[in-house]
Amino acid sequence: MAVRQHETDGGARKAVFTPVDNRARVDTVVRRIGDAIELGLLADGEQLPGESELAGQLGVSTVTLREALMALRQQGLVTTRRGRGGGSFVSLPEVPGEDRLRARLRGWSTEELRDLGDHWAALSGAAARLAAQRTEPADLLPLRRTAEELADAGDTAAHSRLYGRFHVELAAAAQSARLTREQVALQSEVGALLCLVLADDAYREEVAERHRSVVSAVQDGAHETAGTLAERCVRESAARLVAVRLTL
């Protein structure tokens, strides 16, 4: 039976299906849906809304949507079934093997990774501070669930997705569509590389605990504490990526 949606629709998922801008609409739709699939915001096997409904949600024509779905099929991110019970379904990609990830990391200089860490920390810190001021208790359920899933995940491919999903959901809890989209784009750019540092069970548990601390600070309305904790978590991960890069 096809999966139609997650048990709880969070703000991060809702941000996937908001109107795109007028510039390069096909590419924008491909990037929006593709990023969401690679982050695990859309589940493997999940059925996307019908073409008319999805085009309406994204604010594009059905012709534009069909071109985007064709591109996603070519990338192996979407499959299409015809006939009764048919439609477009998510196909979750595999995370590249360690050798390929290390080769990808070699494409980044240490200066670029440090700059990325600064940008990422600024995004996550701002999201945490705003979430502490704006969010309701029910909005924190996806964050708590993702933090626990990261602590328990045994699948290497899931580690980076869950890490990235947490920071996307944090931006969604801040009720900022722009911050959410920025986080999705950033995670799709670098997220898979985090597998290289999250393979360490002790560090992954440490990250999960830091994520729990962020959620607690957000729930308490301690916006400065929440922001500082989120920034520290991201900066530590970026520093570990730099350390791996220096060994290559």
C-alpha positions in Angstrom: 0.0 0.0 0.0 1.4 3.4 -0.9 2.3 5.8 1.8 0.4 9.1 1.3 1.8 11.2 4.0 3.6 11.2 7.3 1.6 10.7 10.5 2.0 14.3 11.4 2.3 17.1 8.8 4.7 19.7 10.1 5.5 23.1 8.9 8.6 21.8 7.1 6.5 19.6 4.9 4.0 22.4 4.3 6.8 24.6 3.1 7.5 22.1 0.3 4.0 22.7 -1.2 3.9 26.5 -1.3 3.9 28.6 -4.5 7.2 29.0 -6.2 8.4 32.2 -7.7 8.3 33.1 -11.3 11.9 32.6 -12.1 12.9 29.3 -13.8 9.8 27.6 -12.5 10.6 24.1 -13.8 14.0 24.2 -12.2 12.5 25.7 -9.0 9.9 22.9 -8.7 12.5 20.2 -9.4 14.8 21.7 -6.7 12.0 22.2 -4.2 10.6 18.6 -4.4 14.0 17.0 -5.0 15.5 18.7 -1.9 12.5 17.6 0.2 12.9 14.0 -1.0 16.7 13.9 -0.3 16.1 15.3 3.2 13.4 12.7 3.9 10.7 15.3 4.4 8.8 13.3 1.8 8.8 9.6 2.7 10.0 6.8 0.4 7.0 5.4 -1.5 4.8 8.4 -0.6 2.3 9.4 -3.2 2.5 13.0 -4.3 -0.7 14.9 -4.8 -2.4 14.6 -8.2 -1.0 16.8 -10.9 -3.8 19.4 -10.8 -3.7 19.7 -7.0 0.1 19.8 -6.9 0.3 22.4 -9.6 -2.3 24.5 -7.8 -0.3 24.2 -4.5 2.9 25.3 -6.2 1.3 28.0 -8.2 2.5 26.7 -11.6 0.7 25.3 -14.7 0.2 21.6 -15.1 2.6 21.8 -18.2 5.3 23.2 -15.9 4.6 20.5 -13.3 4.8 17.7 -15.8 8.2 18.9 -17.1 9.4 19.0 -13.5 8.1 15.5 -12.7 9.8 14.3 -15.9 13.1 15.7 -14.6 12.6 14.2 -11.2 12.0 10.8 -12.8 15.2 11.1 -14.8 17.0 11.8 -11.5 15.5 8.7 -10.0 13.7 10.7 -7.3 10.1 10.0 -8.5 8.5 7.0 -10.2 5.2 7.1 -12.0 2.6 4.4 -12.2 -0.2 4.3 -14.7 -3.8 3.1 -14.3 -5.9 2.6 -11.2 -4.0 3.4 -8.1 -1.4 5.2 -10.2 0.3 8.5 -9.8 3.7 9.9 -8.9 5.6 8.3 -6.0 8.7 9.3 -4.0 11.8 7.2 -4.6 14.3 7.9 -1.8 17.9 7.9 -3.1 20.7 6.1 -1.5 23.4 8.1 0.2 26.7 7.8 -1.7 29.3 5.4 -0.3 32.1 6.7 1.9 34.6 6.9 -0.9 32.3 9.0 -3.0 31.5 11.2 0.0 35.2 11.8 0.7 35.7 12.6 -3.0 32.8 15.1 -2.8 34.3 16.6 0.4 37.6 17.1 -1.4 35.7 19.5 -3.7 35.4 21.9 -0.7 38.2 23.9 0.6 38.6 24.3 4.4 37.8 28.0 4.0 34.5 27.2 2.1 33.5 24.7 4.9 34.2 27.3 7.6 32.2 29.9 5.7 29.4 27.3 5.2 29.4 26.7 9.0 29.1 30.4 9.7 26.1 30.7 7.3 24.5 27.5 8.7 25.0 28.6 12.3 23.4 32.0 11.5 20.4 30.3 9.9 19.9 27.8 12.7 20.5 30.3 15.5 18.0 32.8 14.1 15.4 30.0 13.6 15.9 28.8 17.2 15.5 32.3 18.6 12.3 32.9 16.6 10.9 29.5 17.4 11.3 30.2 21.1 9.3 33.4 20.6 6.6 32.1 18.3 6.1 28.4 18.5 3.4 26.4 20.3 4.0 23.1 22.2 2.4 21.0 19.5 4.8 22.5 16.9 7.7 20.9 18.8 6.5 17.3 18.3 8.3 16.8 14.9 11.5 18.2 16.4 11.4 15.9 19.4 10.6 12.9 17.2 13.5 13.7 14.8 16.0 14.1 17.7 15.0 10.7 19.1 15.2 9.0 15.7 18.7 10.4 15.2 19.8 8.9 18.5 18.4 5.5 17.6 19.2 5.4 13.9 21.3 2.5 12.8 21.1 3.2 9.1 24.0 5.4 7.9 21.9 6.9 5.2 19.4 8.1 7.8 21.9 10.0 9.9 22.4 13.0 7.7 18.8 13.1 6.7 17.6 13.2 10.3 20.3 15.8 11.2 19.2 18.0 8.3 15.5 17.5 8.9 15.9 18.7 12.5 17.2 22.0 11.4 14.6 22.4 8.7 11.9 21.6 11.2 13.4 24.2 13.6 13.1 26.8 10.9 9.5 25.7 10.3 8.8 26.1 14.0 10.0 29.7 13.7 7.1 30.1 11.2 9.4 31.5 8.6 8.9 30.1 5.1 12.1 31.8 3.9 14.3 30.4 6.6 12.8 27.0 6.0 13.6 27.1 2.3 17.1 28.3 3.0 17.7 25.4 5.4 16.3 22.9 2.8 18.6 24.3 0.2 21.6 24.2 2.5 21.0 20.7 3.7 20.6 19.4 0.1 24.0 21.0 -0.7 26.1 19.6 2.2 23.8 17.3 4.2 25.1 14.0 2.9 28.6 14.9 3.9 27.5 14.7 7.5 27.5 10.9 7.2 31.3 11.2 7.5 31.1 12.6 11.1 27.8 11.0 12.2 29.1 7.5 11.8 30.6 7.9 15.2 27.9 6.6 17.6 29.2 8.7 20.5 29.1 11.9 18.5 25.7 11.1 17.1 24.3 10.6 20.6 25.9 13.9 21.6 24.2 15.7 18.7 20.9 14.1 19.6 21.3 15.4 23.1 22.1 18.9 21.8 19.0 18.8 19.7 17.0 17.8 22.7 18.5 20.8 24.6 17.5 23.1 21.8 13.9 21.9 21.9 13.8 22.3 25.7 15.1 25.9 25.4 12.6 26.7 22.6 9.7 25.2 24.7 10.8 27.3 27.7 10.9 30.5 25.6 14.6 31.0 26.3 15.3 32.4 22.9 19.0 33.4 23.5 19.8 30.0 25.0 18.0 28.2 22.1 19.9 30.3 19.5 23.3 29.8 21.2 22.7 26.0 21.5 21.7 25.7 17.9 24.7 27.7 16.7 27.1 25.6 18.8 25.7 22.3 17.5 26.1 23.4 13.8 29.6 25.0 14.4 30.8 21.7 16.0 29.6 19.7 13.1 31.2 22.0 10.5 34.5 21.9 12.5 34.4 18.1 12.4 33.9 18.2 8.6 36.9 20.6 8.3 38.9 18.1 10.4 38.0 15.3 8.0 38.8 17.5 5.0 42.3 18.1 6.4 43.0 14.4 6.4 42.2 14.0 2.7 
